[in-house]
């Protein structure tokens, strides 16, 4: 009995690392994908492939919000933008379009901020393997 409990808690920790958010999974090659099952159907709505788990989770949140409304369990409840005019067309294509737009926007923002911080860090970090030149010496 004790062994099973230990194995299940280890499995839960592993699962949290593999799936940090609801509705997403990681491909073998490192991309994060999101999809959601349509209500009362066996089919799924493909929500896209993203470079970050946050972008995939935001795409999932958008889709689940359109499908289930304000009672949906979301990864980022504070990030949902509620539109004043609720659309009448809640087809799979409409939901996919909205979700992929949000996911792509988040992925692009995360990619831009990472690139910006990398370029800033490049200029601020000195090369510790380089010998100081006489011009940069503080003794002069």
Secondary structure, DSSP 8 states (H G I E B T S, - for coil): -HHHHHHHHHHHHHHHHH-SSTTEEE-TTS-EEEEEE-TTSS-EEEEEEESSHHHHHHHHHHHHHHHHGGGS--S-GGG----SS--S---HHHHHHHHHHHHHHHHHHHHHHHHHHHHHHHHHS--TTS---GGG-TT-
